[in-house]
Amino acid sequence: QLTEDNFPTIFLANTYEFYWNTSARQFIERMLKEYNKFWNSKRLTKAQAIGLTPTEVTILASIVQKESNQFEDYPIIAGVYLNRMKIGMPLQADPTVLFALNKLGISRRVTSGDLRINSPYNTYLNKGLPPGPICLPELKSIDKTLDADEHNYLYFCAREDFSGYSNFAATWEQHIINARRYQKALNDRNIH
């Protein structure tokens, strides 16, 4: 069911040719045609296997894409979020908070004050997926999300080497160790 919030999920990040006089209706019809072509039976089967609709996959892919710039980590990150949803744990995705604060794309730490923002996009306060995507994910991001890894990880944070990769953990205790290493690296570089 398309809503005002999730309507952008029908727009797939790709290159399209349009004439200058294409009407809004023709544009939407073309986007729906591309959407239906993209969501073929293979992708629909994968979405069903991870328990999500195409709209939900796109919303999740938008979060996964903003969590990392390393495609190799995308299926692992998607698996973390699916694991959290399965046990009723909030997603706790920093990019959704930055989106709610209108600061997505600004390189900065998320503070404890930020986590209190009253927004349906605050996945620290609200369980499940936010009502819509936080960006238009690349097609590759959607496919990597559909190929979510099955594992027991519930946590991840950026690696302290600033490579763009993440450290993953199954336990809170291991996550705290990983997070402290990353926070120390941020402090050492005077990044706030």
Summary of the structure (lengths in Angstrom):
residues: 192
radius of gyration: 17.6
end to end distance: 40.1
largest distance: 58.5
contacts: 531
relative contact order: 0.16
helix: 48%
strand: 5%
